[in-house]
Amino acid sequence: MTALTSVAPGLQPAVGSRPVRFEVTVAPPPDGTTRARTGRLETTHGVVETPAFMPVGTNATVKAMDPDDLVEVGAQIILANTYHLYLRPGHERIARLGGLHAFMAWPRPILTDSGGFQVVSLAGLREIDDDGATFRSHLDGSTHRFTPELSIAVQEALGPDIAVAFDQPVPPHASTRSEVAEATLRTHRWAERSLAAHARRDQALFGIIQGGLDADLRAASTEAIAALPFDGLCIGGLAGDETAAQRAAALEVVVPLLAHDPRPRYLMGLGSPADMLEAIHQGVDLFDSVLPARVARNGTLWVPGGHLNLRNARFLDDGAPVQDDCRCRLCRGFSRAYLAHLFRADELLAYRLATCHNLTFTLDFMARARREIRAGTFPAYRRASASDPNPDDRSRPRSSDTQAGAKGG
Amino acid sequence: MTALTSVAPGLQPAVGSRPVRFEVTVAPPPDGTTRARTGRLETTHGVVETPAFMPVGTNATVKAMDPDDLVEVGAQIILANTYHLYLRPGHERIARLGGLHAFMAWPRPILTDSGGFQVVSLAGLREIDDDGATFRSHLDGSTHRFTPELSIAVQEALGPDIAVAFDQPVPPHASTRSEVAEATLRTHRWAERSLAAHARRDQALFGIIQGGLDADLRAASTEAIAALPFDGLCIGGLAGDETAAQRAAALEVVVPLLAHDPRPRYLMGLGSPADMLEAIHQGVDLFDSVLPARVARNGTLWVPGGHLNLRNARFLDDGAPVQDDCRCRLCRGFSRAYLAHLFRADELLAYRLATCHNLTFTLDFMARARREIRAGTFPAYRRASASDPNPDDRSRPRSSDTQAGAKGG
């Protein structure tokens, strides 16, 4: 274990040498009406106000967006995928070119995942043993092996502000209890090895809680990971094929066990505003998902109360903006009719404009949640949104659609 | 013939009611070293300093660019394609939505072509008779008929600043002399019908000179079209499969006949800086081509003296910008290595950044030409560039590659 990770959980964040500092700025109310809280996560490349949503830049680019677009939509931090960048263009190449921030010209914070999710999602292409995971590249079929140590080395080379321990996520419904238990215990051993391998003093390391949907396994994993000196705690193995009730039950196990833990809580892979609203209520601070951008590229534009499918012919004559009061690049300048035309003509501008809108929608939703928490009105806001701020089933996360799998974002 | 087109050629441009005014601001020197000149074309939506290059927005979007990008690269005016917009989304729809400027949120001047080039390029899908051209849509195979009257009606509905008469271009090497003569005479009759049909007083109408590569046919066409009260004169049927020497010979016929004509001269479809430099020298004021953007999307980036093929693996480790002194969005923020990675990963951002660069390169080249003309140094500049400012054969116009054919830009 390195000096970098020598602060035990339960202590207040130390000042100075820590690569990240997290401070809860508005704690949940003592009346227990909500566990929603605001926080401030200081990283090497800037501050993230939480609750926060991280757009996903699988291949060192959030698809169709440039860094100015990301600043304009309000991204405070983005996520990049270790698995994808390891395969192409290669982490050592990115390191030689000055690291991920310089490579993609993104000056704000970056978090990389560990590659565990992508490796495990390569069904039929991988074998997992106690030491690591052997897999075949989805790009060219070449064989590779990830271990906790390699995952950390790759992330240290990439140079994000926040790295994540290598884990073995298990989709809950796809697994028996013994499979979940085995993957969870392996995740704990890999967490310790990830910590031991991690040496970059300017980079934080988050651990991942697994445990599936069994309350006892989820609780044991929470305690095991929280006992380790990570800088933040990821909640993995959700945002998959579980129901909203199952996800809520899992969070009801995890978050109370972390009630006095000073570290940020990051629910990996959740991206629907309606789902995130519930998770914020349950005490989650950080989110990521490819969902808003992926559905945008498919022509689904999120609006208050639902969505518009811009591939529908009825929009070809609709001169209104996608959303009247939206500040985004699409809604400021263009009509539904124009965007519908661009999608029909398969014009590249369609993908960028639609992504600008859905990411603005998502990030404005998070900003609204922070304001409501600060004002003490979050419980009322949540009740008022009970009918769902964005209840479209087709735009809700489904299975592994919400995370950048091996095929990318 | 309408009031709009009642000014005879040879007169000075009238003030006030004309939809465009063209003024030669620096005339060619009396020593005959060059016919290069600068001009100022005033349109309903603003001024175009000539010589000028028009990026092509086939489907009411310059591929991968938004209007802010176009302003940033320095586009003064863009071209949109009548044929494509007639088929999709439909000119009447665009008219109902407020016209092309509002539809695509482009506040500066627009020129539309007449559809003639696209209709004629639909080999095997069209029949041409004296009244018009019957063709099958490249989108769905449906049958349509363009006449001069319909082409003008479509362009009046679209609402560009400048419309163009319907013509029958003939690729020189593909045609016998009698075919060229027949198409040229038909183009003259269609020019008169286009003028008679054109009624929008806020829209200019340009005529098209044809005549192939035979000096007598080209001269006859120049005289026939220049005798009609168009607001500008297009030089068609070039930028095709002719050699540079053949093109120069054709311009050597056309431009001297227009020496005292006050109207702008627009060579349709030429887009390589080296070729445009020669055409400017021969007295051309306006250009358009899909070339800079099309080769950009294919990974070919123009730089002084040649080009870089960003799909070449050697750029994956090249931390330098594509062009050191370039002001474009790509070169300001990103390395060759990053762009090469984006192309390999087929990331949408690659197409936008590469297009930003090649259009900036092309438009900066035109700005340089204007400066040299104003300074009286254009002949020396041209000689110094004799080795070719951008001599890459693979990025030079080839056949109909330079114009947005029926398949789009």
Chai-1 contact restraints between the chains, C-beta under 6 A:
chainA,res_idxA,chainB,res_idxB,connection_type,confidence,min_distance_angstrom,max_distance_angstrom,comment,restraint_id
A,N59,B,A345,contact,1.0,0.0,6.0,A-B,restraint_1
A,N59,B,E347,contact,1.0,0.0,6.0,A-B,restraint_2
A,T61,B,E347,contact,1.0,0.0,6.0,A-B,restraint_3
A,T61,B,L349,contact,1.0,0.0,6.0,A-B,restraint_4
A,K63,B,L348,contact,1.0,0.0,6.0,A-B,restraint_5
A,A64,B,L348,contact,1.0,0.0,6.0,A-B,restraint_6
A,D66,B,L349,contact,1.0,0.0,6.0,A-B,restraint_7
A,P89,B,L316,contact,1.0,0.0,6.0,A-B,restraint_8
A,P89,B,H341,contact,1.0,0.0,6.0,A-B,restraint_9
A,L97,B,G319,contact,1.0,0.0,6.0,A-B,restraint_10
A,L97,B,A337,contact,1.0,0.0,6.0,A-B,restraint_11
A,F103,B,Y338,contact,1.0,0.0,6.0,A-B,restraint_12
A,A105,B,G333,contact,1.0,0.0,6.0,A-B,restraint_13
A,A105,B,F334,contact,1.0,0.0,6.0,A-B,restraint_14
A,L316,B,P89,contact,1.0,0.0,6.0,A-B,restraint_15
A,G319,B,L97,contact,1.0,0.0,6.0,A-B,restraint_16
A,G333,B,A105,contact,1.0,0.0,6.0,A-B,restraint_17
A,F334,B,A105,contact,1.0,0.0,6.0,A-B,restraint_18
A,A337,B,L97,contact,1.0,0.0,6.0,A-B,restraint_19
A,Y338,B,F103,contact,1.0,0.0,6.0,A-B,restraint_20
A,H341,B,P89,contact,1.0,0.0,6.0,A-B,restraint_21
A,A345,B,N59,contact,1.0,0.0,6.0,A-B,restraint_22
A,E347,B,N59,contact,1.0,0.0,6.0,A-B,restraint_23
A,E347,B,T61,contact,1.0,0.0,6.0,A-B,restraint_24
A,L348,B,K63,contact,1.0,0.0,6.0,A-B,restraint_25
A,L348,B,A64,contact,1.0,0.0,6.0,A-B,restraint_26
A,L348,B,Y351,contact,1.0,0.0,6.0,A-B,restraint_27
A,L349,B,T61,contact,1.0,0.0,6.0,A-B,restraint_28
A,L349,B,D66,contact,1.0,0.0,6.0,A-B,restraint_29
A,Y351,B,L348,contact,1.0,0.0,6.0,A-B,restraint_30
